[in-house]
Amino acid sequence: MTALVTGATGFTGGHMARTLVARGERVRAIVRPRSLDKPAVAALRALGVEIVPGDLVDAAAVAAACQACDVVYHIAATYREAGQPDAAYRAINVDGTRNVLDGARAAGVRRLVHCSTGGVHGHIVNPPANEEAPFSPGDVYQDTKLEAETLAREHGRAIGLDVSVVRPIGIYGPGDTRFLKMFRGIARRTFPMLGGGEVFYHLTFVSDLIEGFRLAGTRAEASGRTYIIAGPRYTTMNELAAMIATELGVPPPWLRLPVWPFWTAGALCEAVCIPLRLEPPLYRRRVDFYTKSRAFDTTRARTELGYAPAVDLPEGIRRTAQWYREQGML
């Protein structure tokens, strides 16, 4: 089977491409021309991944990359970046998705797996949330991801393309640096806990997510369906911080601060920095990390796809911390 992976130079897409190669599949990756000289691209080439230059906003390039593929794993997206206008998110996350859908249909692709995000649900008022929980995106990234997954389902149906949507939850593992600040802060005993720490947080080890993608791309039951893919359990923020502290051999975070001054400071930083295209030292969404519950139910993926996350939280934290140490990050 031949698979096209978009976003293969990123954390999740890179794991997807490497896993498929390890399973003996032919893998193609569409890579922006300006990224062709990156070490990640050289590493993919060394594994036998076929690199096709192209940008998601270029419909012809996307269509060419889809040729002779059986399945497309559409993982590429524009994530949060300071100073980036809303139009840039829409160009990649929405219009780029439309190009991938059209290119896949024209090429006769059997299945397209679209990567969305659990963030489309926002704060989970009645945890755990399943796929039918209300939508409540909190920023332009989540807004455009929700728009893109809706497009994937509806446009895919209209053009006769078999689409499955996956909403990943809290991806972490070797190669990811989004949680480095938390690990490093806990290791140095400087990590602040805002509020009571009793909101829920749900993590998914990257190899479990990749298996969820693969199942969505190969199982007949996934046709036209949407799945939350998450780790085996969720915890409170206090419990998560304590697990990380145990792995790092330090006491749990002791510094506890009120939420509202930081939320207000984040709003002010954004108001001043974003119009100037500067990276704000504090975002409100970073404060949301401490205040919004994220806890999810994977029953649909388990029962329909046979999804069974294999890496429990303490083991995933151990592997992630080990990678940070190996990279000299801790």
N, C-alpha and C positions, 0 to 999 in steps of 0.2 A: 504494500500500500504506500502511496505517496501522499505526504502531508505538507501543506503550506502553513508555516507559523509566522504570524505578524508579531512584531515586538520581540524578536528572538535575541536582540542585543541587550534586552532588559533582564531583570531578576527572574520574573515568572516565565516569560517567553524563553529565556535561555535554558531554564530547567526543563521546560516542555520539549524543546528541540533535542536536548541531550538525552532525555529519557526515551524519546521515540527512536533516536539513533541506536540506543542501547538495546531496544527491543527488535532491532533489525529492520526498521522501516526506512524508506527513503524520505529525506526531509529537505525541504526548500525553505529559504527565509528571504523575505523581501526587506531590503535594508536601504535606508536613505543614503544617497550618494555621499553626503558629507560625513557619514559614519563608517564608510568602507575601510578606512585605515585604522579603526579602533582595534585594540587587542582582543575584544570580545568577538569581533568578526573573524580574525585570524584563528582564534580558538575553535570557532564553529567550522571553519573551512578544514581545519586539521582533523576534525571528526568525520568529515565527509559530507557536511551540510552544503547543499548547493545555494550559493548566494546570488540573489537577483537584485540588481540595483533598482531602486524605485521608491517613490513617496506615495503615501496613501491618498494624497490629494490629486495624484496623477492617475486618472481612471484607466488610461491605456496601459500604464506600467503595471497596475494592479491586475488588470485582466490578463496580461501576459504571464504574470507570476502564477496565476491560478491554473494555467493550462496543464492538462494531464494530471491534475491532483484529484485524489479521492475525497479528501477531507481538508477543511481549512480551520485552523485554530486561530481565531482573530483576537489577539491579546493586546496588541498595540493600542496605546491611548496617550493623550497629553495629560499629565498629572499636574498637581498644583505647583506653580512656578511664579515667583514674584514678578510683577510688572507685565504679565501676559494678558492681553486683552481677551474679553469674552469670546470674540470672534475666532481666536486661535483655538480655543477649546472646541468650538462648534465645527471648525474646519476639519480637525482630525477625528474627534470623537463621534461626530454625527455624519458629516459629509464623507469622511474617510470610510466609515462603516458602510455607507450607501455604495461607495465604489467597490468595496470588498464583496458585498452582496451581489451586485450586478456582475462583477467579474467572475464570481463563483458560479452563478447561474449560467452565464455564457459559456463557461468551460465545462459544464456538465458535472460539477462537483456533487458528490453524493450527500454530504452533510457539512454544514457550517456550524461551528461552536463559537458562540459570541461571548466574550468575557465582559460581564457587567461588574457590579460591586454591591456588596451588602449595604454600602452607605446610602443606597437609594431609599432605605427604610428609615434612616435617621435614628433618632432616639427611640428605643423600644419601650413603650409604655407598659405593655403587658408581656414580659418575657416568659418563655422564649418565643421568638417570632418565626413564622414559617413563610413560605413564598406568597401567601395571600395577605400578609400584614400590610397596613397602610403605607403609602409612600410619603416620605418627608425629607427630600434632599436638602442639604444645608448650605451648599455653595455651588458655584458655576461648574465645578468638576462633576459633582454628583448630579446636578441638573442635566448636564449634557450626557452623562452616562445613562441616566434614565431615559432620556430622549432617544439615545442610540439603541438601547435594548428594545424599546417599543418599536422603533424603526425595523430592527432585525426581525422581530416577530411578524409585524404587519406587512412590511415590504417583501420579506421572504415569502410569506404566504401568497402575496399578490403575484409574484413572479414565478412561483412554483419551486422555490428552493427550500430544502429541508433544513430547518434551523433549530438548534438547541441553545438556550441561554443559561449561563452559569453565573451565579453571584458569589464570588469568593468572600470569605470573612477573615479579616486580620491575618494576612499572610506573613509568615516569618520563617527563618531558617538560614543556613549558610549562604552567604552572598547578599543578604539583605542588610541594609544599614538604617532603615527607618527606626528600628528599636534600639539602635546603638546608644543614643542619648540616655535612654532609660537604664540599660545595662551599665553604662559607664557611670552614670550618676549614682546608682545603687552601689557599685563597686567602690566609688570614692566617698560614699556616705554623704552625698550632697543632693540626692534626689528628693525634691519636695513633693509631698502628698497634699493636693488641694482638696479641701472638703473632707468628708468622712471616709472616703475610700470604699464605700459599700455598693457603688454602681457595678454592674456586670461588664466583663470584657471577655471576648471570645477570640481565641487564636487558632490558626490553621497552619500546620507545618507544611512547607512547600511541596514535599513529595506526596502528601495526601491530596493536596489540591490538584496536582498534576494527574494523579490517578482519577480524580473526579472529572477532569477535562477529558481524559482518554475514554472513560466510560460514556460520557455524553457524546463523544464523537463516534462511538462504535456500537452502542447498544440500540436496538430497534426501538425500545421503549422510550428513548430520549427524543424521538421525533416530535418537534413542535412544543416541547416542554421546557419549563424553567426550573432550575435547581439551585438551592442554597448549598454550598459546599463549605463545611466548617469542621473544626477539630472535634475530638471526642467529648469535650466538655468545656463549659465556661466557668469562670471564677469571678469573685469580686476583685477590684483593683488591689485591695489589701492582700488578698491571697496570692495574686499574681506577683506582686512586689516581694512578698515573703519567699515565694519559690525561687525567684531570681537571686535574692539575697542568700538563700541556702546554697545554691549552686556556686555562688561567688565567694562563699565563706565569710560573709559579713552579716551584721545584724540587719533586720528589716528597717526600712526608712523610718526615721524618727521625726523629721521635720514636717509639721502639718500647718498649713496656712489656709486662710479663708479664700473662697473662690472669687467673690465679686471684685476685689481690687485688681486681680489679674485679668478678668474678663474686660473690665473697663479700660485697663492699660492696653490690652490687645486691640480693642476697638480704636483707640486713639492712634496706636502705632500703624494700623492699617490705613486709617484716614490720612495720615501724613505721608507714609512711605509708598503706598501702592500707586498714587497718581504720579510719583516721581520715579516709578519703576525701581524702587529700592526694596531689598529684602527686609521686611519688618522683623525686629528682634523678638516680637511676640505676636502670635495670631490668636484670635478667638477660638479657632478650631483646635489649637493646642490645649486650651483650657477645657474645651469640650471633651477631650480625652478623659478628663477626670469627672465629668458630670453627666455624660450621656451613656445610658445602658446599652450594651450590645450583647445580646444573648440569643442564640438561634437554634432552631429545630431542624434537623437533617433527615427527618423521617421519610420524606418523599425520595430523596436520593438513595437512602438505604434500601427502601422497599422496591423501588422501580429499577434502580441501577445496580444494586448490590454494593453500593459504596460503603466501605468499612475503614474509617481512618485508623491507621496503624501506629501513629506516633503520638503517645500521650504527652501531656504538657511538660512534666519534669524531664523526660527524655529529649523533647524538642528544645527545651531551654538549655540542657546540657550540650547538645550538638551546636546550638547557636553560639553559646558562650565559648565553646572550644574553637569555633571558626574565628570569632573575634580575637581570641588570644593568639591564634596562629597568624593572624594579619597584623598583630601588634596594636590592636585597637583598644585593648583593655589594659 
